[in-house]
Amino acid sequence: NNSAVVTFGAIEREYPNLTAAITSAPASARGGDTVSIGFRVTNNGVDATGAWNDVVVLSLDAVYGNSDDLVLATVARTGGLGAGLSYDASASVLLPQQIDQSVRLFVRTDVGNVV
């Protein structure tokens, strides 16, 4: 007999769902200025364990993740984050000298997709 029956089962697995939002930044600044960027990370999923990095990114356009992005700061997070909880963090960043236009700031949490 050359036949076999294989049964597969799928189990839905829940994951942490980290989101980041900038909570404070100057309304304007000049290239060469050092500015403070505040942000909050919220976990809308199950408990997140371990450690990860958040990044503050400057972009010349409104698109995160393309070739004009510049990482201004990396902020390490250790100790995890429980479901439904948040943490506040900040980074002091030096703006590049050659900025002569409006820019966007983004915060990306868990930049290495560790969680």
C-alpha positions, 0 to 999 in steps of 0.5 A: 500500500503506497498511501498515507494520511497526514493530518495537520493542525494549526494553533493560533499563536499570539505575539507582542504588538509594540507600537511607538509614537513621538511624544515630544520634539521641537517644532523647529531646529537647525542643522547642527542643533542637539534636540531631545526627542521623547517617545512612548512604546505601547504593547498591544499584544501579549507580554514581550520578553527580552531586550530590543532596540528602538531607533529615532530616524530622520527622513527627508520625506514622509516614508519610513524605511527608504534610502533617505533615512538616517538613524539619529539614535538607538535606544536599548530596552531591557526587561521586557514589556507586559501586555497593555503596558507602555514605557517612555524614553527619550534620546538627545540627537544631533541634527546633521549640518546640511539640513535646509528643508523640512524633515520627518522624524520617526521612531521604530521600536524593536528595530531588529524584530527580536520580539 
